[in-house]
């Protein structure tokens, strides 16, 4: 399975993903690149910077607004313009 499909499946199940999850769960070393590819393909994926409560390290969390209906930009949920 391609990395883009793994991330899409994860977003459909959980609604969000972090770099740590991508590395540990799927062996994806560059989630940023995968997210960029999905966005270039038209998927609407939002992000925000977070701070780990214990280590205080900054990390980015990516999410979709509706995990049950991940759509591409410019298309309705049924896939028709």
N, C-alpha and C positions, 0 to 999 in steps of 0.2 A: 504494500500500500504506500502511496506517495505521501510525503510529509504534509503537503497541503490538505490532503484528504484526512489524514490523522488529526490535524488541528481542527478542521471543520467538524469532524465527528465529535471531538472533545467539546467544542463550543455548543454543538447541538445537545449534548448530554448535560453539561454543567453550566453553560452560559458564559464562562470566562476561562482564561488560561494565563499562567505566568511562565517566565523563563524556566524557573525551577521545575515546574510540572512538565514542561516540554522536554527538558534534559533528562529528568529521572524516569518519566513514564514512557517517553517515545524515542529517546536518544537524539533529539533534535538540538543541535548545538547553537543554531542561530534562528530563534523564533522570530526575531525582527525581520529577517529575510523572508521567511514563510508568510508572515503577516503582510509584508510589502507585496508579495506575489499575489496574495488573495485580494488585497485592495486594488491592485492593478487589473485584476480580473473582474472588478466591480463589486466585490463584497464590502458591505458597510461594517467595519470593525472599529470600535471606539477604544481609547486607551486612557490611562491615568497613571501618574507616578504615585507610588505608595512607599511607606517607610516601615520596615520590619520592626515589630514592637520590642524585640529583644536585642537584635544586633544593630538596629538603627540604620541598616543598609537600605539604600533606595533601590526600588525595582519597579518595573512597569507591569501593569495588569491590563490585559486586553479582554474586551467583552463585546457581546452583541445585545441589542435591546430586547430581542425576542428570540430566545433559543429554539423555540418550536417552529419559527418561520424565518430562517436566515435567508435573506434575499440579496440579490445583486442590485446595485445602484441603478435607478432608472427603470426598474421593472416592478410590476405589481407582484403580489405573492403567488399568483397563478402562472407567472413567467411570461405574461403577455404585456406588451407596451400599451 
